[in-house]
Amino acid sequence: MTRQLLTDASEHLRRAADATDGDTAARFERVADALANAAEADAGPDHGWMAKRIHTIRDAASDAGTEAADHAEAAVECISEYREGVPGV
């Protein structure tokens, strides 16, 4: 598992935010910030934390256009790949 995947997910969400506006863009930005912080933290995020972020991303993507939704899905894929290496659930 590599924290680079969390950074990649954050970057995808910033692109998603750039492709939309309003509350949807703000939601993508908030999750992007959280992922960037998690990538730099001493202890990585757990499954529950990541599941909540994935839910938020998918919910925001449902209100976004195709370009933003595509970047959001790419972010989810990065987070899911990272989760495969996290012990637990």
N, CA, C and O of each residue as an XYZ file, in Angstrom:
356
protein
N       0.856     -1.173      0.000
C       0.000      0.000      0.000
C       0.892      1.223      0.000
O       1.886      1.289      0.723
N       0.532      2.159     -0.798
C       1.330      3.372     -0.899
C       0.459      4.606     -0.690
O      -0.651      4.704     -1.213
N       0.975      5.513      0.061
C       0.232      6.747      0.334
C       0.097      7.598     -0.923
O      -0.742      8.497     -0.981
N       0.927      7.312     -1.935
C       0.817      8.047     -3.195
C      -0.587      7.895     -3.774
O      -1.086      8.806     -4.435
N      -1.223      6.759     -3.534
C      -2.590      6.553     -4.025
C      -3.554      7.568     -3.416
O      -4.483      8.016     -4.088
N      -3.344      7.930     -2.161
C      -4.198      8.945     -1.532
C      -3.938     10.318     -2.141
O      -4.863     11.108     -2.333
N      -2.687     10.590     -2.439
C      -2.343     11.851     -3.107
C      -2.961     11.893     -4.499
O      -3.501     12.917     -4.918
N      -2.877     10.772     -5.211
C      -3.479     10.699     -6.551
C      -4.987     10.928     -6.476
O      -5.553     11.645     -7.301
N      -5.634     10.316     -5.482
C      -7.078     10.494     -5.309
C      -7.398     11.961     -5.049
O      -8.363     12.497     -5.594
N      -6.594     12.602     -4.222
C      -6.790     14.022     -3.930
C      -6.686     14.859     -5.202
O      -7.493     15.763     -5.420
N      -5.706     14.563     -6.033
C      -5.528     15.309     -7.281
C      -6.705     15.097     -8.234
O      -7.149     16.037     -8.893
N      -7.206     13.871     -8.307
C      -8.391     13.614     -9.140
C      -9.580     14.437     -8.649
O     -10.347     14.971     -9.450
N      -9.726     14.535     -7.334
C     -10.852     15.299     -6.796
C     -10.695     16.795     -7.037
O     -11.692     17.498     -7.206
N      -9.489     17.282     -7.055
C      -9.280     18.701     -7.388
C      -9.679     18.955     -8.843
O     -10.252     19.997     -9.163
N      -9.374     17.997     -9.719
C      -9.803     18.128    -11.116
C     -11.324     18.051    -11.213
O     -11.940     18.768    -12.001
N     -11.923     17.180    -10.409
C     -13.387     17.086    -10.392
C     -13.987     18.411     -9.934
O     -14.971     18.881    -10.504
N     -13.396     19.009     -8.908
C     -13.888     20.302     -8.408
C     -13.756     21.381     -9.471
O     -14.632     22.235     -9.609
N     -12.664     21.342    -10.217
C     -12.464     22.333    -11.285
C     -13.487     22.174    -12.405
O     -13.794     23.132    -13.114
N     -14.015     20.957    -12.560
C     -14.956     20.674    -13.648
C     -16.404     20.963    -13.276
O     -17.304     20.797    -14.100
N     -16.633     21.395    -12.038
C     -17.997     21.693    -11.597
C     -17.962     22.967    -10.755
O     -16.942     23.656    -10.707
N     -19.067     23.276    -10.097
C     -19.089     24.505     -9.302
C     -20.002     24.345     -8.098
O     -20.600     23.290     -7.888
N     -20.098     25.394     -7.324
C     -21.014     25.429     -6.186
C     -20.681     24.427     -5.101
O     -19.517     24.121     -4.845
N     -21.739     23.920     -4.462
C     -21.594     22.995     -3.347
C     -20.896     21.708     -3.767
O     -20.130     21.137     -2.991
N     -21.152     21.252     -4.972
C     -20.524     20.013     -5.445
C     -19.012     20.190     -5.508
O     -18.266     19.318     -5.060
N     -18.557     21.303     -6.058
C     -17.118     21.582     -6.118
C     -16.532     21.678     -4.714
O     -15.440     21.170     -4.459
N     -17.246     22.321     -3.812
C     -16.771     22.468     -2.436
C     -16.648     21.111     -1.751
O     -15.705     20.882     -0.994
N     -17.589     20.217     -2.009
C     -17.520     18.873     -1.409
C     -16.298     18.121     -1.924
O     -15.588     17.482     -1.147
N     -16.051     18.195     -3.235
C     -14.858     17.552     -3.791
C     -13.593     18.143     -3.167
O     -12.666     17.405     -2.833
N     -13.551     19.452     -3.009
C     -12.376     20.113     -2.426
C     -12.143     19.674     -0.980
O     -11.006     19.421     -0.582
N     -13.219     19.585     -0.194
C     -13.071     19.166      1.210
C     -12.491     17.759      1.306
O     -11.604     17.504      2.120
N     -12.990     16.850      0.476
C     -12.469     15.478      0.517
C     -11.037     15.451     -0.020
O     -10.201     14.709      0.495
N     -10.749     16.247     -1.042
C      -9.380     16.327     -1.571
C      -8.420     16.772     -0.471
O      -7.336     16.205     -0.326
N      -8.810     17.778      0.301
C      -7.972     18.255      1.406
C      -7.773     17.158      2.450
O      -6.662     16.957      2.940
N      -8.842     16.458      2.786
C      -8.759     15.393      3.788
C      -7.825     14.276      3.319
O      -7.037     13.753      4.107
N      -7.912     13.913      2.048
C      -7.043     12.862      1.513
C      -5.585     13.311      1.486
O      -4.688     12.530      1.802
N      -5.348     14.550      1.114
C      -3.977     15.071      1.102
C      -3.393     15.054      2.512
O      -2.234     14.687      2.703
N      -4.191     15.447      3.489
C      -3.733     15.416      4.882
C      -3.477     13.990      5.346
O      -2.496     13.734      6.045
N      -4.343     13.061      4.966
C      -4.173     11.657      5.348
C      -2.904     11.074      4.736
O      -2.230     10.253      5.359
N      -2.583     11.495      3.526
C      -1.378     10.997      2.856
C      -0.111     11.437      3.588
O       0.917     10.765      3.507
N      -0.181     12.556      4.297
C       0.982     13.100      5.006
C       1.016     12.723      6.488
O       2.033     12.931      7.150
N      -0.065     12.179      7.012
C      -0.159     11.876      8.444
C       0.737     10.693      8.824
O       1.088      9.866      7.983
N       1.096     10.632     10.106
C       1.922      9.527     10.597
C       1.212      8.189     10.460
O       1.803      7.203     10.019
N      -0.049      8.162     10.839
C      -0.843      6.934     10.739
C      -1.845      7.099      9.603
O      -2.524      8.122      9.512
N      -1.934      6.109      8.752
C      -2.861      6.182      7.629
C      -4.300      6.003      8.080
O      -4.556      5.572      9.205
N      -5.226      6.330      7.212
C      -6.648      6.221      7.546
C      -7.099      4.765      7.628
O      -6.505      3.876      7.019
N      -8.167      4.546      8.398
C      -8.715      3.199      8.503
C      -9.855      3.017      7.496
O     -10.237      3.949      6.789
N     -10.382      1.801      7.451
C     -11.429      1.474      6.477
C     -12.668      2.353      6.625
O     -13.230      2.806      5.628
N     -13.089      2.592      7.848
C     -14.289      3.398      8.071
C     -14.125      4.817      7.567
O     -15.031      5.369      6.942
N     -12.979      5.405      7.835
C     -12.694      6.766      7.372
C     -12.762      6.823      5.855
O     -13.378      7.724      5.286
N     -12.127      5.857      5.206
C     -12.116      5.852      3.739
C     -13.502      5.577      3.166
O     -13.876      6.162      2.149
N     -14.263      4.699      3.801
C     -15.619      4.401      3.316
C     -16.491      5.654      3.345
O     -17.277      5.888      2.426
N     -16.356      6.452      4.389
C     -17.126      7.702      4.467
C     -16.746      8.649      3.342
O     -17.614      9.286      2.744
N     -15.448      8.746      3.049
C     -15.011      9.638      1.965
C     -15.500      9.130      0.612
O     -15.913      9.924     -0.234
N     -15.456      7.818      0.400
C     -15.958      7.252     -0.860
C     -17.440      7.560     -1.013
O     -17.889      7.914     -2.104
N     -18.202      7.430      0.059
C     -19.632      7.737      0.005
C     -19.845      9.206     -0.371
O     -20.689      9.517     -1.211
N     -19.092     10.096      0.243
C     -19.214     11.527     -0.060
C     -18.858     11.805     -1.515
O     -19.544     12.572     -2.192
N     -17.789     11.182     -1.993
C     -17.374     11.375     -3.389
C     -18.471     10.914     -4.340
O     -18.825     11.632     -5.275
N     -19.004      9.733     -4.107
C     -20.038      9.203     -5.010
C     -21.312     10.042     -4.951
O     -21.975     10.246     -5.968
N     -21.650     10.523     -3.765
C     -22.829     11.370     -3.630
C     -22.637     12.682     -4.396
O     -23.539     13.126     -5.106
N     -21.477     13.292     -4.252
C     -21.194     14.536     -4.978
C     -21.151     14.282     -6.481
O     -21.627     15.106     -7.263
N     -20.587     13.156     -6.889
C     -20.486     12.834     -8.318
C     -21.857     12.689     -8.956
O     -22.023     12.957    -10.146
N     -22.839     12.265     -8.169
C     -24.189     12.109     -8.718
C     -24.806     13.461     -9.077
O     -25.767     13.523     -9.844
N     -24.252     14.540     -8.523
C     -24.724     15.897     -8.822
C     -23.831     16.613     -9.828
O     -24.049     17.786    -10.131
N     -22.826     15.910    -10.347
C     -21.831     16.537    -11.216
C     -21.995     16.079    -12.658
O     -22.703     15.114    -12.947
N     -21.331     16.786    -13.545
C     -21.315     16.418    -14.952
C     -20.379     15.244    -15.198
O     -19.738     14.739    -14.277
N     -20.312     14.824    -16.443
C     -19.540     13.642    -16.815
C     -18.057     13.783    -16.491
O     -17.458     12.861    -15.938
N     -17.462     14.916    -16.824
C     -16.020     15.090    -16.582
C     -15.704     14.993    -15.093
O     -14.776     14.286    -14.700
N     -16.465     15.696    -14.270
C     -16.241     15.654    -12.826
C     -16.494     14.253    -12.285
O     -15.742     13.769    -11.440
N     -17.541     13.603    -12.763
C     -17.860     12.250    -12.301
C     -16.754     11.269    -12.670
O     -16.448     10.363    -11.894
N     -16.154     11.437    -13.841
C     -15.051     10.559    -14.249
C     -13.848     10.725    -13.325
O     -13.227      9.738    -12.932
N     -13.518     11.959    -12.978
C     -12.409     12.191    -12.042
C     -12.756     11.650    -10.656
O     -11.895     11.104     -9.966
N     -14.001     11.800    -10.257
C     -14.436     11.282     -8.958
C     -14.288      9.766     -8.916
O     -13.828      9.216     -7.916
N     -14.670      9.093     -9.984
C     -14.549      7.632    -10.025
C     -13.081      7.214    -10.000
O     -12.734      6.213     -9.374
N     -12.224      7.965    -10.669
C     -10.788      7.670    -10.625
C     -10.260      7.808     -9.195
O      -9.414      7.024     -8.765
N     -10.757      8.798     -8.466
C     -10.364      8.968     -7.065
C     -10.816      7.778     -6.231
O     -10.060      7.274     -5.400
N     -12.039      7.330     -6.451
C     -12.555      6.166     -5.722
C     -11.693      4.937     -6.013
O     -11.406      4.154     -5.108
N     -11.286      4.767     -7.253
C     -10.432      3.630     -7.609
C      -9.101      3.689     -6.860
O      -8.616      2.662     -6.386
N      -8.512      4.870     -6.750
C      -7.258      5.027     -6.006
C      -7.448      4.680     -4.529
O      -6.637      3.964     -3.942
N      -8.517      5.190     -3.943
C      -8.790      4.910     -2.529
C      -9.032      3.419     -2.327
O      -8.532      2.834     -1.365
N      -9.787      2.806     -3.215
C     -10.082      1.376     -3.100
C      -8.811      0.542     -3.207
O      -8.641     -0.435     -2.478
N      -7.928      0.924     -4.106
C      -6.654      0.205     -4.233
C      -5.835      0.359     -2.957
O      -5.229     -0.606     -2.492
N      -5.809      1.553     -2.392
C      -5.104      1.778     -1.133
C      -5.702      0.905     -0.023
O      -4.973      0.314      0.774
N      -7.021      0.834      0.018
C      -7.711      0.070      1.072
C      -7.342     -1.402      1.054
O      -7.367     -2.058      2.095
N      -6.996     -1.936     -0.125
C      -6.646     -3.354     -0.219
C      -5.468     -3.707      0.683
O      -5.356     -4.846      1.136
N      -4.591     -2.744      0.947
C      -3.430     -2.994      1.783
C      -3.600     -2.619      3.240
O      -2.671     -2.772      4.033
N      -4.774     -2.131      3.603
C      -5.029     -1.727      4.989
C      -5.566     -2.926      5.763
O      -6.557     -3.532      5.355
N      -4.922     -3.273      6.872
C      -5.413     -4.408      7.651
C      -6.780     -4.119      8.272
O      -7.152     -2.966      8.486
N      -7.494     -5.158      8.546
C      -8.808     -5.010      9.178
C      -9.905     -5.533      8.299
O      -9.725     -6.508      7.569
N     -11.032     -4.890      8.368
C     -12.268     -5.317      7.712
C     -12.054     -5.928      6.379
O     -13.015     -6.329      5.722
